[in-house]
Structure formats: structure tokens, C-alpha cells
Amino acid sequence: MNNGFAQQPRTLYLLCIEYLCKNINQFCSSTKSDPDKYSKKNLTYKFKDTSIRFNHTISEDLLEYLSNGDKLTNSTLSLFNNKQTNIRKCHIKNALLSKDALKAVLKNHRISELCINNLLCDSQNSTITISDIVSSLSDWSLLNLYHLDVSRNKSIFNSILVNLGNLSNLTKLNVSFSSFNNLYLDIVCQDLCNLEYLDMSATKVSDIRPLINLKDTIKHLYMYNMRASLENEIIQVIIKLKQLQTLDLSCDISTKIFSDMTMSLFDVNELLNALELNILPKLKYLDISGKLKVKQESLLSFINAYPNLKFLGLALTNANSFDIFSPSMIVTGETTEAQILSTLQTYKNRQTYLQKALYNLFIITRNYKETSAEILQNISDVMISKLKSQSIQLAATTCVYNLTKQNMYQKAPTLLLTKLINTIITVMLSFPDTLVLQKNCLIVLCNESMLNNCIYNKLECIKATLECLSNFKDQTTISSSIAICAQVCLNADLNLRKQFKKIKEQKYLRSLLNTILIHMRRFGHIHHDESVTHSSLDIIFYLSEENSDWCRSFITLNGLNVYHELIEVFESDPSALFKILCMMYKLSEIAEIRSILFSHSISKGIKRLLDHEDLNINFLSMGYIANFLGHMTYSHWDWNFIKFDDMKYALKPRIDFVKLNWKTNLSQMPEYKQLSLDYLLELTRMHNEPFTQIWSIWALNVYYSINCGLKDTNSCKIVLNKLVNEDETSPLIKKFCSDLISLN
């Protein structure tokens, strides 16, 4: 299934396949395959709608998607019966299956292409062998199977009896990275007379002389990291394969396979010289990557002898620095950008090759002024394919930074950037304890313009940066993590804000509070590093939205003590005070927390801010007190601790203040999006607490101006008229509302 995610959006078809696989239990019913036993392995699945009949394209894509998502089991495999599905190309990988389950599917379909990789048998004392697979095929499949891929199966060639001869029309065979050895090669070369393609890379084959039996048919031969025979023998065999179009003799001598080699590696110059004298007329692809001491004169003579050569693999060799290659030829290596791109595209599963290429790419791109979408695409593909490789991710992230720094990212396609940023976030979450890699990822993401203008999984980005913050004490890492997290939170849309409640881990909030304290106490004054503290306050506030667990943790982790200290430190910084009060107002809305707030000394500090010259601070301080007066019964008041007499009874100054500022545009409006309309309407009906009513009426006006626009005066006027006409409304509030209506 070619998703093409890198170049275009996922189609509706692919989204449907994905949804079906993720919610397979909604569409299927299960029965016990053996009534006497019950286990998840013993369940047979069927589609609930018995009229379903998938064509071969849907059936194959569904099977492959389940396989790629590690959701292919004996039970889900049982869905693919020949009554409701049709499979011609069967692709299975990374699955734990029984012989019977596999046979049930293979036997009932007409299969022409079969790929089974990384297959494990669910029986501890048994393995699925090549004989088991071949014997499971139907008669039609045995006759018509043209492509068999059983690569990356360690034990598949453990059987003594190999019935490959039954596959008389097989033309393509891949046995790479398996226990395939000299015996099996001999059987293959004798029984499969139509074989055109053979990949036996990284197998145990040491004698390739049986290949001579295929000299009239074999066109594509791959022998990467193979235990090749002595130089004279391998060269003498290869020059007889006159139909060869593709020849891969590459190696990576740093891999384990060469640690016990007792035979010498053949001299590649001898091979080049022999191929010059004994022309393989159809050869278009030669890969000798990893070979040592390639001579320029030997390589040049070979190239001149093969004018139709399209591909030359020279990665990890000295030869890729030679200036002898035609621009039309694809050459892999690490010297030029073109060679590196070819290396990244060709060797997606070769760790050492990729690592060396990415290292050189980092050096080449350090001084780039414009990005390259093609390079970014290939780096992203490598990062995804090697997600578990720390060394690859270290090299790749440095290259990504070189190509996206400042505004360079703007020329990259939107979908590519989405894929790239999501991959960076995934890497951060995959290696939470690796400081250097976290720093690399942070420096890529620490691009305000890119964060604001690109589409990506922002919730996961917040989690990744908070995880990084909680794991490391390095000041650069802390500053970058907080800056990125705050930027994402600040620009969150409504859908993202609703997801903030999923973030509940106390360690994240603890790290944010500790960061504030450390910066305040280490430097003696908070202004030494204002940005970190301001951003930390933003994060704490934004993540409190509809997140009661976060708010409770704030109390548990002594957040009130930290914020009380901050109020004193930030007394001359209106912006910081505003952020502190946003959080405190949010907490005062929560009934179970309100009594704790009132008994804390922070309430005294907030009361003093009621007369602050900044209108935003005045507004939130007044709202904080209004929540207490409106909800707490008098039995909860500790009059010796804090007195609210002036708020409850000296109301004229408050009324005059609100009327004076009724049409004033509050400067920090985005934060007021946190105001709840239903909650404010509830406060306006608290006729026993006029202070609370006065503030809630003001707050409603602020709410409507933000959410409905400054020109919308009718919404607030409706509420004011209703209060004027209610019998329960006091004369004072009626007069107040009437005056406000006249102002509108």
C-alpha cells in the first residue's frame, strides 16, 4: 500500500482503511475456534455484516495496514476468508501467528505475490519454516506465484525438506537476512529455473558457484554483507552471468557478520578489471559500497567499458571522491549533496551508511541560506525508518536544524513540515533520557514562526517539552522547553484547549513551579530571567483550563506559597501580576479549592491589588473576591484573618469605577477567553451579594466584547434589562444596570 503521505494528504479511502483497522472490534464478532478452550488467541473473527465482500485492493490494504500496525494476530487474520475477502498480494510482517492460522488464509486465496517478514510462531517449541509456507499454498498459487519474499526470518530455513521446486514459475526470490545457506542455494539454483531476481544479502552463503545454473535467467543479484567465497571463485562466477542487469556486492565491515570471517574479502579492483575484459552487456547497476582501496584507474576503465551504467554504489569507499562520474549517473557516497541524497534513498536499512551520510550532510548544509525540500523529505524518511536508532536521530536532527533555522522552513511544503515536526516530537518522546538528542530536537522546534504557522500534533509537542523539562536540570534545556511549550499553549485553538485536561502528570507542574523558584532564589531577583518565569506562568495557567486534576495538583504542590511570593516580587510588573491572577481567579471558581484559598495569606495580597492602577489586574482581583462573596457562607469566614466589609457594604466606589471603565478596552483580552458565560450569568443572579453582581455584570460585558466583538451591545443589554425587571434585584443594582444601559 503506497500511502504517499509525504507528498499529498491521505485520501478518504486510506482514512477509511485506517479507521476500520483501529476500530476492528466494532465491525466484527468473535467466536471460539475451540469450545473447550478460551483465550484471545483462540478467537475467530467475522464481519458482522455478512454481505460484505471486499475486492482484492481493499483486502490487501486492510491486511497490510493491520500488519504494519502490529495488529495482525491469529484472530484478526481469520477475517480474511475467501467468502468476504480476496487476496492476490499477501504481505505479512512482524506478526505472531500459528501454522494453522497462516495456512487457513494462504490455502483459500489465489496468491501471486507473497511477502512474509519477521514472522514468529506462537508455539514455543516450533517455528514456521519455508516448507510450512509452501505446503500451505493452494494449487493455483503454487503454479502462479511469481514473487516470494521471506527475508528477515531467522529460523525459516531450519527445515531439512525444502519443496521450493513446486514453485515452478517463481521469478523473484528474497531470502536476505535469514539462515539461507549453501545447501538451500544449491536447491534454488537447480529447482527454480525461471528465477530472474535473487536477494541473498546477509545470509550464510559462502559458495556462489551454483548460480552458474541460472546464468541464462538471473538478471538481478543482491549479495550485500554476504560470506562471499575467495576472490577468484566469486569473480569467475559473476562474469558468466551474462544476463545480469543489477549486481550488489556491497558490504559494511563494521557489522557483526564479518567478525568471524576466516576467508579473505576479494579485491574489488580485480573484479572491476575482470568486468572490463569480460563485458556483462546488460549491466546497469553495480554496488561496491564498503569495499576498501578502490583504485581510480580501475574504476574509470570499468565506467568507460559500461556507457549504459545508470547506478554506481560507492558509499563508505574512497572512490566517491573521484571526479570521474557522469552527471546522468546515480552515485551513492558522502562527498556531494547528490551522492548523500542517493545514499539516503538507497540504503534505508543500513545504519552505518546512513550515519556517515548524515554526518557529512550536516557539514555541507551548515552554511545553506535556503532549504531543500528534497533533502528534508529524505531525512524525514530516514528518521521514521530508524526511529529506534539514537545515533541516526542525533545526526538527522542536526541536519534538520540547518535546513529549517530562522525562516528557511517557509519554502518547504506544508505537509512535509507537518511530517517533520511530528517526527521530531516522536523522537523526543522515544528518547526522553538522552540530553544531547533532546537539545537537538529543542533547537529545531525553538522557532516561533514555524511553531505558529505549521500544522502538527501540538498536544504531543506540549507533552514532549514538559517531559524534557521534568527530566533535565540543564538551564539551556529548561529555557528552550518552556519557551516552546508556552508558545504552543499561547496559540492553542479551542479544540486543543479542550484536550489540555489530558495532561495530568504532577511531575510536569512540579517542574514548572521548581523552575520559578530556582530562578527567583538562585539569581536573587526574578527579573534576572524574566522570560522563563513569565512563560512558566503562562503554561501553568493555560493547562488549568477544564483540568481539575491540574488545579488540585497546584494546591498539593504548594503552588499557593510560590505564587504568594511572586506577588511580592512582581509588585512592579503588571504583566506578571496579571498571569498570576489569571491562575488564582481560575482556582477561585472551583468549589472544593475555594475554602483553601481563603484561608491562605495569598488572599490578603490579592485584596491589596483591588486598587492597582492597571485595569486588567483590578478586574481579576475583583473577580477573585467576587467568587468568595458569592459562594461561601458566612460560617466559613475567618473575620480575624481577612475582612471584606468594605467590599460588601462600601459599594458606591466600585459602581463608579465600573461605570467609568465600562467601555474601556482591556489590553490583555486573550486570557479572558477563559471566562465562562454560564458561570457569569449565575453570578448575576446572586441578589444577596451586590459586589458579586457588580463584577459579574462587568465581566459579562468583557466576555461579549471578546467573543462577539466590540460592536455587539445587544447581548449584554438583554441581561441588564432582565436584571432591571426582576423583582429580586435590589434598587442599587437596578439603578446600576439602568445607568449602564444608557452608556451603551
C-alpha positions in Angstrom: 0.0 0.0 0.0 1.6 3.2 -1.2 0.3 5.8 1.2 2.1 8.7 -0.3 1.8 10.7 2.9 4.9 12.7 2.2 3.6 14.2 -1.0 -0.1 14.5 -0.6 -2.9 14.4 2.1 -4.3 11.0 3.0 -7.2 10.1 0.8 -10.7 9.3 2.1 -10.0 5.7 1.1 -6.9 5.5 3.3 -8.7 7.2 6.2 -11.4 4.6 6.0 -8.9 1.8 6.0 -7.2 3.3 9.0 -10.5 3.8 10.9 -11.6 0.2 10.1 -8.3 -1.2 11.4 -8.3 0.9 14.6 -11.9 0.0 15.4 -11.9 -3.5 14.1 -14.0 -4.8 17.1 -16.9 -2.5 16.2 -17.3 -4.2 12.8 -16.5 -7.8 13.8 -18.0 -10.5 16.0 -15.8 -13.2 17.6 -16.4 -16.9 18.3 -14.3 -19.6 20.0 -12.5 -21.7 17.4 -12.2 -24.4 20.1 -15.2 -24.5 22.5 -13.1 -26.3 25.2 -10.5 -23.5 25.4 -10.8 -19.8 25.9 -8.1 -17.3 25.1 -7.7 -14.3 22.9 -5.6 -16.5 20.6 -8.5 -18.9 20.3 -11.0 -16.4 18.8 -12.2 -16.4 15.2 -13.3 -13.1 13.8 -16.1 -12.5 11.2 -17.5 -9.3 9.9 -20.9 -8.6 11.4 -22.3 -7.6 8.1 -22.3 -10.9 6.2 -23.0 -9.2 2.9 -19.5 -7.5 2.9 -17.3 -8.6 0.0 -14.0 -6.7 -0.3 -12.2 -6.7 -3.6 -8.5 -7.6 -3.8 -7.3 -4.0 -3.4 -9.2 -3.3 -0.2 -8.5 -6.8 1.2 -4.7 -6.4 0.6 -4.5 -2.9 2.0 -6.5 -3.9 5.1 -4.2 -6.9 5.7 -1.1 -4.8 5.2 -2.3 -2.0 7.5 -3.1 -4.5 10.3 0.3 -5.9 9.8 2.1 -2.6 9.8 0.2 -1.6 12.9 1.2 -4.7 14.8 -2.5 -5.7 15.0 -2.2 -8.9 12.9 -3.0 -11.9 15.1 -4.5 -15.4 14.6 -7.9 -13.8 15.4 -7.6 -10.8 13.0 -6.1 -13.0 10.3 -9.2 -15.2 10.4 -11.1 -12.2 8.9 -9.5 -12.9 5.5 -11.6 -15.8 4.4 -12.3 -16.3 0.7 -16.0 -15.5 1.1 -15.6 -11.9 2.2 -12.1 -11.0 1.0 -9.9 -11.6 -2.0 -6.1 -11.6 -1.7 -3.6 -11.8 -4.6 -0.7 -9.9 -3.0 -0.3 -11.1 0.6 2.1 -9.0 2.8 2.6 -10.1 6.4 5.3 -8.8 8.8 6.1 -8.5 12.5 3.3 -11.0 13.4 3.0 -13.8 15.9 0.9 -16.5 14.2 0.2 -20.2 14.3 0.8 -22.5 11.4 -2.9 -23.3 11.2 -3.9 -19.7 11.1 -1.4 -18.9 8.3 -2.4 -22.0 6.3 -6.1 -21.2 6.6 -5.5 -17.9 4.8 -2.9 -19.0 2.2 -4.8 -22.1 1.2 -8.0 -20.2 0.4 -6.7 -17.5 -1.8 -5.1 -17.3 -5.2 -1.8 -15.6 -4.3 0.7 -14.4 -6.9 2.9 -12.4 -4.6 3.8 -13.5 -1.0 5.9 -11.4 1.4 6.3 -12.8 4.9 8.9 -10.9 7.1 9.8 -11.2 10.8 7.3 -13.9 11.3 7.1 -15.7 14.7 5.3 -18.9 15.6 3.0 -18.7 18.6 4.2 -22.1 19.7 7.3 -22.0 21.9 8.6 -25.3 20.7 8.0 -24.8 17.0 8.9 -22.5 14.1 7.3 -21.7 10.8 9.6 -22.9 8.0 9.8 -22.4 4.3 8.3 -25.9 3.9 5.3 -24.9 6.1 4.7 -21.8 3.9 5.0 -23.6 0.6 2.8 -26.5 1.7 0.1 -24.0 2.8 -0.4 -22.6 -0.7 -3.2 -23.7 -2.9 -2.5 -25.5 -6.2 -3.3 -22.3 -8.1 -0.8 -20.3 -6.0 1.9 -22.9 -6.4 1.6 -22.7 -10.2 1.2 -18.9 -10.4 3.3 -17.5 -7.6 6.0 -15.3 -9.2 7.3 -13.3 -6.2 8.3 -14.8 -2.8 9.9 -12.7 0.0 10.8 -14.5 3.2 13.5 -12.1 4.3 14.3 -11.3 7.9 13.1 -14.6 9.2 15.8 -16.2 11.3 14.5 -19.7 11.5 12.6 -20.1 8.3 15.3 -22.3 6.7 15.6 -24.7 9.6 13.7 -27.5 7.8 15.6 -30.3 6.1 12.9 -30.9 3.4 12.6 -27.8 1.1 9.9 -28.0 -1.5 10.7 -24.9 -3.4 10.7 -27.0 -6.6 6.9 -26.8 -6.5 7.1 -23.0 -7.3 8.0 -23.7 -10.9 7.1 -20.2 -12.1 8.8 -18.2 -9.4 10.8 -15.3 -10.9 11.6 -13.3 -7.8 13.0 -14.6 -4.5 14.2 -12.6 -1.5 15.8 -14.6 1.3 18.0 -11.8 2.8 18.8 -11.6 6.5 17.9 -15.2 7.1 19.6 -18.6 7.7 19.7 -19.3 4.0 23.0 -21.2 3.2 24.9 -23.1 0.6 22.6 -26.1 0.6 19.5 -24.0 0.0 21.2 -22.0 -2.7 22.1 -25.2 -4.5 18.4 -26.3 -4.3 17.2 -23.0 -5.5 19.5 -22.9 -8.5 18.5 -26.4 -9.5 14.8 -26.2 -9.0 13.8 -22.6 -9.8 14.9 -22.4 -13.5 12.9 -19.2 -14.2 14.5 -17.2 -11.4 15.4 -13.6 -12.5 15.8 -11.9 -9.2 17.6 -13.2 -6.1 18.4 -11.3 -2.9 20.5 -13.3 -0.5 22.1 -10.4 1.3 23.4 -11.1 4.8 22.9 -14.8 4.6 25.3 -17.7 5.4 26.1 -18.5 1.7 29.8 -18.7 1.1 29.9 -20.6 -2.2 28.0 -18.9 -5.1 29.1 -21.4 -7.8 25.5 -22.9 -8.0 24.5 -19.5 -9.6 26.0 -20.7 -12.8 22.9 -22.9 -13.3 21.0 -19.6 -13.6 23.3 -17.9 -16.0 20.7 -17.6 -18.7 17.9 -16.2 -16.5 19.3 -14.3 -13.4 19.1 -10.6 -14.0 19.2 -9.0 -10.5 21.6 -10.4 -7.9 22.0 -8.9 -4.4 24.7 -10.1 -2.1 25.2 -7.3 0.5 27.2 -8.4 3.5 27.4 -12.0 2.3 30.0 -14.5 3.3 31.5 -14.5 -0.2 33.9 -17.0 -1.4 37.6 -16.4 -2.3 38.3 -13.8 -5.0 39.0 -16.0 -7.9 35.8 -18.1 -7.4 33.4 -15.2 -7.0 34.8 -13.3 -10.0 34.8 -16.3 -12.2 31.1 -17.0 -11.4 29.9 -13.4 -11.9 31.5 -12.9 -15.3 29.5 -15.9 -16.5 26.1 -14.4 -15.6 25.6 -12.6 -18.9 22.0 -11.6 -18.3 22.9 -9.5 -15.2 21.4 -6.1 -15.0 21.8 -5.5 -11.3 24.8 -6.6 -9.1 25.1 -5.7 -5.5 28.4 -6.7 -3.8 28.3 -4.0 -1.1 29.3 -4.6 2.5 29.7 -3.0 5.9 32.7 -4.4 7.6 31.7 -2.8 10.9 28.8 -5.2 11.2 28.9 -8.4 13.3 28.7 -10.7 10.3 32.4 -10.0 9.5 33.7 -10.6 13.0 34.2 -14.3 12.4 35.2 -14.2 8.8 38.0 -16.7 8.1 38.0 -16.1 4.4 39.5 -13.0 2.8 37.4 -10.3 1.2 38.1 -10.3 -2.6 39.9 -7.4 -4.1 37.3 -5.2 -5.8 39.8 -3.9 -8.3 40.3 -7.5 -9.6 36.5 -7.6 -10.1 36.4 -4.3 -11.9 39.3 -5.4 -14.2 37.6 -8.7 -14.9 34.3 -7.0 -15.8 36.2 -4.7 -18.1 37.6 -7.6 -20.0 34.5 -9.9 -19.8 31.7 -7.5 -20.5 28.2 -8.1 -19.0 26.3 -6.4 -21.8 23.1 -5.7 -19.8 24.7 -4.4 -16.6 23.2 -1.1 -15.5 23.5 -1.3 -11.7 26.7 -2.0 -9.7 27.1 -1.6 -6.0 30.5 -2.0 -4.4 29.9 0.2 -1.4 32.1 -0.6 1.6 34.9 -2.0 -0.4 38.4 -0.9 0.5 41.1 0.7 -1.5 39.3 1.2 -4.8 41.7 2.4 -7.5 40.7 5.3 -9.6 42.2 3.8 -12.8 40.3 0.5 -12.3 37.0 2.3 -11.7 37.5 4.7 -14.6 38.2 1.9 -17.0 35.1 0.0 -15.8 32.9 3.1 -16.3 34.2 3.6 -19.8 33.5 0.0 -20.6 29.9 0.4 -19.5 28.4 3.5 -21.1 24.8 2.4 -20.2 25.6 2.1 -16.5 22.9 4.0 -14.5 23.8 3.4 -10.9 27.1 3.0 -9.1 27.2 2.4 -5.3 30.3 3.8 -3.7 29.1 4.6 -0.2 31.8 4.1 2.5 34.6 3.9 -0.1 37.4 6.3 -1.0 36.1 6.2 -4.6 33.1 8.6 -4.2 35.6 11.5 -4.0 36.9 10.8 -7.5 36.0 13.4 -10.1 35.2 10.9 -12.9 31.3 10.5 -12.8 28.8 11.4 -15.5 26.1 13.8 -14.2 23.5 11.4 -15.6 24.7 8.5 -13.4 23.3 7.9 -9.9 26.3 7.6 -7.5 26.0 6.9 -3.8 28.6 8.2 -1.4 29.2 11.0 1.1 31.2 13.6 -0.9 28.4 15.7 -2.6 24.8 16.5 -1.8 23.6 14.4 -4.8 25.6 11.4 -3.5 24.3 11.8 0.0 20.7 12.0 -1.3 21.2 8.8 -3.3 22.6 7.2 -0.2 19.7 8.2 2.0 17.2 6.9 -0.7 19.0 3.6 -1.4 20.1 2.3 2.0 17.2 3.0 4.4 18.1 -0.1 6.5 21.9 0.3 6.6 22.8 2.1 9.9 26.5 2.8 9.2 25.8 4.1 5.6 23.1 6.5 6.9 25.1 7.7 9.8 28.1 8.6 7.7 25.9 10.3 5.0 24.0 12.4 7.6 27.2 13.5 9.3 28.6 14.8 6.0 25.3 16.3 5.2 25.4 18.3 8.4 28.8 19.7 7.4 27.6 20.6 3.8 24.3 22.3 5.0 25.8 24.4 7.8 26.1 27.5 5.5 22.9 26.9 3.5 20.8 30.0 3.0 17.8 28.2 1.5 16.2 24.9 2.4 15.9 21.9 0.2 12.5 20.1 0.3 14.1 17.0 -1.3 16.8 16.7 1.4 14.2 17.3 4.2 12.0 14.6 2.8 14.7 12.1 2.7 15.9 13.0 6.2 12.4 12.6 7.5 12.0 9.2 5.8 15.3 8.0 7.4 14.2 9.3 10.9 11.0 7.4 10.6 12.5 4.1 9.3 15.3 4.3 12.0 13.1 5.6 14.9 14.8 3.4 17.4 18.4 4.4 16.4 19.7 7.1 18.7 22.8 7.7 16.6 20.8 8.2 13.4 18.4 10.6 15.2 21.3 12.6 16.6 22.8 13.1 13.1 19.4 13.7 11.4 18.2 16.4 13.9 21.3 18.5 13.4 20.7 18.4 9.6 17.0 19.3 10.1 18.1 22.4 12.1 20.5 23.5 9.4 17.6 23.4 6.9 14.8 24.9 8.9 16.5 27.6 11.1 15.1 31.1 11.1 12.7 31.4 8.1 14.3 28.8 5.9 11.5 26.4 6.6 9.0 28.6 4.7 9.9 27.2 1.3 9.3 23.6 2.4 5.8 22.1 1.6 3.3 22.3 4.4 2.7 18.5 4.5 6.4 17.8 4.7 6.8 20.2 7.6 3.9 18.6 9.4 5.5 15.2 9.0 8.9 16.5 10.0 7.8 18.3 13.2 5.7 15.3 14.3 8.7 13.1 13.7 10.9 15.4 15.9 8.2 15.2 18.6 8.1 11.4 18.4 11.9 11.3 18.7 11.7 13.4 21.8 9.2 11.1 23.4 11.2 8.0 22.3 14.4 9.1 23.9 13.3 11.0 27.0 16.6 10.5 28.9 19.1 11.5 26.1 20.1 15.1 26.8 22.1 15.7 23.6 19.2 14.4 21.4 16.7 16.4 23.4 18.7 19.6 22.8 18.9 18.9 19.1 15.1 18.5 18.9 14.5 21.6 21.0 16.7 23.8 18.9 14.7 22.7 15.8 11.4 23.4 17.5 12.5 26.7 19.1 11.4 28.6 16.0 8.4 30.8 16.9 7.4 31.4 13.3 7.4 27.7 12.5 5.5 26.7 15.6 2.8 29.2 14.9 2.4 28.7 11.1 2.7 24.9 10.8 0.2 22.1 11.4 1.4 19.4 13.8 0.4 17.4 16.9 0.5 20.3 19.4 -0.7 18.3 22.4 2.2 15.8 21.9 4.5 18.7 21.5 3.4 20.1 24.9 3.9 16.7 26.5 7.4 16.2 24.9 8.6 19.6 26.1 7.2 19.1 29.6 8.7 15.6 29.8 12.1 17.2 28.8 11.7 19.8 31.5 11.0 17.3 34.1 14.0 15.1 33.2 16.8 17.6 33.0 18.3 20.5 35.0 20.4 22.0 32.3 19.5 25.7 32.0 19.5 25.8 28.2 17.2 22.8 28.0 14.9 24.3 30.6 14.7 27.6 28.8 14.0 26.1 25.4 11.4 23.6 26.7 9.5 26.3 28.5 9.7 28.7 25.5 8.3 26.1 23.1 5.6 24.8 25.4 4.4 28.3 26.2 4.3 29.3 22.5 2.2 26.3 21.7 -0.2 26.9 24.6 -0.5 30.6 23.8 -1.6 29.9 20.2 -3.9 26.9 21.0 -7.3 26.9 19.4 -10.5 25.8 21.1 -10.1 22.1 20.1 -6.6 22.0 21.6 -7.6 23.7 24.8 -10.3 21.1 25.3 -7.5 18.5 25.2 -5.4 20.2 27.9 -7.3 18.2 30.6 -5.5 15.1 29.3 -2.3 16.5 30.8 -2.5 15.4 34.5 1.1 14.4 35.5 2.1 16.1 38.7 5.8 15.9 37.7 5.1 18.5 34.9 3.6 21.0 37.3 6.2 20.3 39.9 9.0 21.1 37.4 7.3 24.3 36.4 7.0 25.5 40.0 10.5 24.4 40.8 11.8 26.3 37.8 10.1 29.5 39.0 11.6 29.1 42.5 15.1 28.2 41.3 15.2 31.3 39.0 13.9 33.5 41.8 16.3 32.2 44.5 19.4 31.5 42.5 19.6 34.9 41.0 18.3 36.8 43.9 15.6 38.5 41.8 13.1 37.2 39.4 14.0 39.8 36.7 17.3 38.1 36.1 15.5 35.7 33.8 12.0 37.1 33.3 11.1 35.2 30.1 11.4 31.8 31.8 9.2 32.8 34.7 6.7 34.6 32.5 6.4 31.6 30.2 6.1 29.1 33.1 3.2 31.2 34.5 1.6 31.1 31.1 1.9 27.3 30.8 0.5 26.7 34.4 -2.5 28.9 33.6 -3.3 27.5 30.2 -3.1 23.9 31.3 -5.6 24.6 34.1 -8.5 25.0 31.6 -11.1 22.4 32.4 -8.4 20.5 34.1 -9.4 19.9 37.7 -6.6 17.4 38.3 -4.1 20.1 37.3 -5.7 22.6 39.7 -5.8 20.1 42.6 -2.1 19.3 42.0 -1.3 23.0 42.1 -2.6 23.1 45.7 -0.9 19.9 46.7 2.5 21.0 45.3 2.4 24.3 47.4 1.7 26.4 44.4 -0.1 28.9 46.6 3.1 29.6 48.5 5.1 30.1 45.3 2.5 32.5 43.8 2.2 34.5 47.1 6.0 35.0 47.0 5.7 36.0 43.3 3.1 38.7 44.0 5.6 40.4 46.3 8.5 40.1 43.9 6.4 41.2 40.8 4.7 44.1 42.5 6.0 46.5 39.8 5.4 44.2 36.9 1.7 44.3 35.7 2.2 41.7 33.1 3.5 39.1 35.6 0.8 40.0 38.2 -1.8 39.6 35.6 -0.6 36.0 34.8 -0.6 35.1 38.5 -4.1 36.5 39.0 -5.4 34.5 35.9 -4.5 31.3 37.7 -5.8 32.5 41.1 -9.1 33.5 39.6 -9.4 30.1 37.8 -8.8 28.4 41.2 -11.4 30.5 42.9 -14.1 29.2 40.6 -13.6 25.6 41.9 -15.7 25.0 45.0 -13.5 22.4 46.6 -10.5 24.7 46.4 -12.2 28.0 47.4 -12.0 27.5 51.2 -8.3 26.6 51.0 -7.6 29.8 49.1 -9.5 31.9 51.5 -7.5 30.6 54.5 -4.2 31.2 52.7 -2.3 34.5 53.1 -2.3 35.0 49.3 -5.9 36.3 49.5 -4.7 39.2 51.5 -2.2 40.0 48.8 -4.8 39.8 46.1 -7.2 42.1 48.1 -4.5 44.7 48.1 -4.4 44.6 44.3 -8.0 45.8 44.0 -6.8 49.4 43.7 -4.0 48.7 41.3 -3.5 51.2 38.6 -3.6 48.5 35.9 -7.2 47.8 34.9 -6.5 44.2 34.0 -5.2 43.4 37.5 -8.1 45.4 39.1 -10.6 43.3 37.1 -9.2 39.9 38.1 -8.6 40.9 41.7 -12.2 42.0 41.9 -13.4 38.7 40.3 -11.3 36.7 42.8 -13.1 38.4 45.7 -16.5 38.2 44.0 -16.2 34.4 43.8 -15.7 34.2 47.6 -18.6 36.6 48.4 -20.9 34.9 46.0 -20.3 31.3 47.1 -19.0 31.0 50.6 -21.5 31.0 53.5 -20.7 33.3 56.5 -19.8 30.4 58.6 -16.7 29.9 56.5 -15.4 33.4 57.0 -12.5 33.9 59.4 -13.0 37.6 60.1 -9.8 37.9 62.1 -7.8 36.7 59.0 -9.2 38.8 56.3 -12.1 41.4 56.2 -14.4 42.0 53.3 -16.6 44.6 54.9 -15.5 47.3 52.5 -16.4 45.1 49.6 -19.8 44.0 51.0 -21.1 47.4 52.1 -19.0 50.2 50.5 -20.3 49.6 47.0 -20.6 53.1 45.5 -16.8 53.4 44.7 -17.0 50.1 42.9 -20.1 51.1 40.9 -18.5 54.4 39.9 -15.3 52.5 38.9 -17.1 50.1 36.7 -19.2 52.8 35.0 -16.0 54.8 34.4 -14.3 51.8 32.7 -17.4 50.2 31.1 -16.3 51.0 27.5 -12.5 50.7 28.2 -10.8 48.1 26.0 -8.9 45.8 28.4 -5.4 45.3 26.9 -4.9 41.6 27.7 -8.1 40.2 26.3 -7.0 36.8 25.0 -6.7 35.5 28.6 -10.4 36.4 29.2 -11.5 33.7 26.8 -11.3 31.6 29.9 -14.4 33.3 31.3 -17.5 31.0 31.3 -20.7 32.6 30.2 -22.9 30.2 32.2 -20.9 30.8 35.3 -21.1 34.6 34.9 -24.8 34.5 34.4 -25.1 32.5 37.6 -23.2 35.2 39.5 -25.5 38.0 38.2 -28.4 36.2 39.9 -26.8 36.3 43.4 -29.0 39.1 44.7 -27.7 38.8 48.2 -24.2 39.8 47.2 -24.3 43.0 45.2 -20.5 43.2 45.0 -20.5 39.8 43.1 -23.3 41.1 40.9 -21.4 44.3 40.1 -18.3 42.4 39.0 -20.2 39.7 37.1 -22.1 42.4 35.0 -18.7 44.0 34.2 -17.3 40.6 33.3 -20.2 39.8 31.0 -19.5 43.0 29.1 -15.9 41.9 28.8 -16.9 38.4 27.7 -19.2 39.7 25.0 -16.7 42.2 23.7 -14.1 39.4 23.2 -16.3 36.6 21.9 -18.9 38.6 20.0 -17.0 41.8 19.1 -16.9 45.3 20.5 -19.9 46.3 18.3 -22.2 43.8 19.9 -24.0 45.7 22.7 -27.3 43.9 22.5 -26.2 40.7 24.2 -25.2 42.5 27.4 -28.2 44.9 27.2 -30.5 41.9 27.3 -29.0 40.7 30.6 -29.1 44.2 32.0 -32.8 44.7 31.1 -33.6 41.4 32.7 -32.0 42.4 35.9 -33.8 45.7 35.9 -37.2 43.9 35.5 -36.6 41.2 38.1 -38.3 41.7 41.5 -35.4 40.1 43.4 -32.9 42.7 42.1 -32.1 45.3 44.7 -32.7 49.0 43.9 -29.0 49.6 43.9 -28.3 47.1 41.2 -31.4 48.2 39.2 -30.0 51.8 39.2 -26.6 50.4 38.3 -27.9 48.4 35.3 -30.1 51.3 34.1 -27.0 53.6 34.1 -25.1 51.0 32.1 -27.9 50.7 29.5 -27.7 54.4 29.0 -24.0 54.2 28.4 -24.5 51.6 25.6 
